[in-house]
Amino acid sequence: MENNSKLTGKKVLVTAGAQGIGEAITRHFIDSGANVAVHYFSSADTANQLTEYATSKGQKAVAIGGDLTKEADANAVVEKTVAALGGLDILINNAGSLVARNLLSDMETKFWHKVMDINLTSMMLVTRAAAPYLAKNENSSIVNLASLAGRKGGHPGSLAYATSKGAILTFTRALATEFGAQGTRVNAVAPGLILGTSFHNTHTTKESAAATTAGIPIQRAGNADDVARAVLYLASEYDGFITGATLDINGGVYNM
């Protein structure tokens, strides 16, 4: 991709940055000259490959494992990021999962809490830990990964996931207000059907994907690079006027 000069030398933390959309985001940041901290939960090999790629280009990079639903791990990921990169300019809150499909009638309370912890509580924990470091910069940026499910409610069985992603939209707006005075912009992206990722390989059938694609105005599903480009745009607009916004990336299925 074309180098985004605004990102050259910036210090970036991408949570779940070694698989699916997160991996694409990390690669785009590296190609734009940024220094990256790649958080991972289970994708250590890819995380290490990404750091090797960054260092081969002369940039700083570190791979950091951790369970972001645990406060101690979330704090440690941020601290290790700052130690390795020398600070923090950009936080990409990408970690999340549908986990499994469950209708309300079948849902166990512990499942509900698990989904909320993975998608929402982890985001709060990482953001809270990162906030003091972001505030040290005249301009800094956060981009949260929401979902079209947070707009429309998702397909059957995704009640908990859709609810958590809808909450991220509100989290983003509230945080933009709270962090505005410290010079930190906070935005979100809400991807629709993004094929070629482990998420949809696990939770979306070929028949469902085909049916959804047929209803997309531009007649194709999205890919991870579609999301990564949007994330980098929002992250790099340091002197801009965009905050508290959600950018929908769905080929025109939903707009408002």
Summary of the structure (lengths in Angstrom):
residues: 256
radius of gyration: 17.2
end to end distance: 29.3
largest distance: 53.4
contacts: 921
relative contact order: 0.14
helix: 50%
strand: 16%
